[in-house]
Amino acid sequence: MTNNENKKVAIPPRGFGNPWLQLALSVLCVFVSELLLKRGATDVAEPGSAFSWTGINGLESPLVWWAILLIIASFISWLYVLRYIPLTLAFPLSRVVDILVPLGCWIFLGEVIIGLALVAKPIANIEQRL
């Protein structure tokens, strides 16, 4: 037997098992979990508490627990995605969450998206020099 005969080619499933759908679900779970973590941590924030700097009091919020469940779901989905999609493709596509989270914070939480400007401005300056 040659090496090529020993290799099994994984045929991606269809429907809910489609790895591209699972990649989108993984990103969606991370996106929603970040918004829930922020809202949950804000709801139970106690600045005067001795342990407020740890964020441990965030565990008092049901929203934080929902976020934790979504993070676990995202992790399971991500492991599934990696069975079928090369990491060199899946990882860059999954980083769309880095754009979705600040936009979601702006749209749903009313936050200013200055972080995006802080990151984008130096990159824009570098590109202009090229």
C-alpha positions as CSV (number, residue, x, y, z in Angstrom):
1,M,0.0,0.0,0.0
2,T,1.2,3.5,-0.8
3,N,0.8,6.5,1.3
4,N,-2.0,7.8,-0.9
5,E,-4.1,4.7,-0.4
6,N,-3.9,5.1,3.4
7,K,-5.2,8.7,3.4
8,K,-8.9,9.1,3.8
9,V,-10.6,12.1,2.3
10,A,-13.3,13.5,4.5
11,I,-16.4,14.4,2.5
12,P,-18.1,17.4,4.2
13,P,-21.6,16.7,5.3
14,R,-24.6,18.7,4.2
15,G,-27.3,20.5,6.1
16,F,-26.6,21.4,9.7
17,G,-23.3,19.4,9.5
18,N,-22.0,21.7,6.7
19,P,-18.6,23.0,8.0
20,W,-19.2,26.4,6.4
21,L,-22.5,26.7,8.3
22,Q,-20.7,25.5,11.5
23,L,-18.0,28.2,10.9
24,A,-20.7,30.9,10.7
25,L,-22.4,29.5,13.8
26,S,-19.1,29.5,15.7
27,V,-18.6,33.2,14.8
28,L,-22.2,34.0,15.7
29,C,-21.8,32.3,19.1
30,V,-18.6,34.3,19.9
31,F,-20.2,37.5,18.7
32,V,-23.4,37.1,20.9
33,S,-21.3,35.8,23.9
34,E,-19.2,38.9,23.9
35,L,-22.3,41.1,24.0
36,L,-23.8,39.0,26.7
37,L,-20.6,39.1,28.8
38,K,-20.4,42.9,28.5
39,R,-24.1,43.3,29.5
40,G,-23.9,40.8,32.3
41,A,-20.7,42.2,33.8
42,T,-22.1,45.7,33.6
43,D,-25.4,44.7,35.3
44,V,-23.7,43.2,38.4
45,A,-20.7,45.6,38.6
46,E,-19.9,46.6,42.2
47,P,-17.0,49.1,42.0
48,G,-16.8,49.3,45.8
49,S,-16.4,45.5,46.3
50,A,-13.0,44.2,47.4
51,F,-12.9,41.7,44.6
52,S,-14.5,43.8,41.8
53,W,-11.1,43.9,40.0
54,T,-11.3,40.1,39.5
55,G,-14.7,40.3,37.7
56,I,-15.7,37.2,39.6
57,N,-19.0,38.9,40.6
58,G,-19.9,38.7,36.9
59,L,-20.8,35.0,37.6
60,E,-23.9,36.3,39.5
61,S,-25.4,37.3,36.1
62,P,-27.5,34.9,34.1
63,L,-26.3,36.6,31.0
64,V,-22.8,35.7,31.8
65,W,-23.8,32.0,32.2
66,W,-25.6,32.2,28.8
67,A,-22.4,33.6,27.3
68,I,-20.3,30.8,28.8
69,L,-22.7,28.3,27.2
70,L,-22.3,30.0,23.8
71,I,-18.5,30.0,24.2
72,I,-18.6,26.2,24.8
73,A,-21.0,25.8,21.8
74,S,-18.6,27.9,19.6
75,F,-15.6,25.7,20.8
76,I,-17.4,22.5,19.8
77,S,-18.4,23.9,16.5
78,W,-14.9,25.2,15.9
79,L,-13.4,21.7,16.5
80,Y,-15.9,20.3,14.0
81,V,-14.9,23.0,11.4
82,L,-11.3,22.1,11.7
83,R,-12.1,18.5,10.6
84,Y,-13.1,19.8,7.2
85,I,-11.7,23.3,6.5
86,P,-7.9,24.0,6.6
87,L,-6.9,26.2,9.5
88,T,-5.2,28.6,7.1
89,L,-8.6,29.3,5.6
90,A,-10.9,28.8,8.7
91,F,-9.0,31.1,11.1
92,P,-8.9,34.2,8.9
93,L,-12.6,33.8,8.1
94,S,-13.4,33.4,11.8
95,R,-11.7,36.7,12.6
96,V,-14.7,38.6,11.1
97,V,-15.8,38.5,14.7
98,D,-13.1,41.2,15.4
99,I,-15.2,43.5,13.3
100,L,-18.6,42.3,14.3
101,V,-18.1,42.8,18.1
102,P,-17.2,46.5,18.0
103,L,-20.0,47.1,15.5
104,G,-22.4,45.2,17.7
105,C,-21.3,47.1,20.7
106,W,-22.0,50.3,18.9
107,I,-25.4,49.2,17.5
108,F,-26.8,47.2,20.5
109,L,-25.0,48.7,23.5
110,G,-24.5,52.3,22.3
111,E,-20.8,52.3,22.8
112,V,-18.4,54.4,20.8
113,I,-16.2,52.4,18.5
114,I,-13.0,54.2,19.1
115,G,-11.1,51.0,19.4
116,L,-11.6,50.3,15.7
117,A,-10.2,53.7,14.9
118,L,-7.2,53.2,17.1
119,V,-6.4,49.9,15.3
120,A,-7.3,51.0,11.8
121,K,-5.5,54.4,11.7
122,P,-1.9,53.1,12.0
123,I,-2.7,50.3,9.5
124,A,-4.1,52.9,7.0
125,N,-0.9,55.0,7.5
126,I,1.3,52.0,6.8
127,E,-0.7,51.3,3.6
128,Q,-0.3,54.8,2.4
129,R,3.5,54.6,2.7
130,L,3.5,51.4,0.5
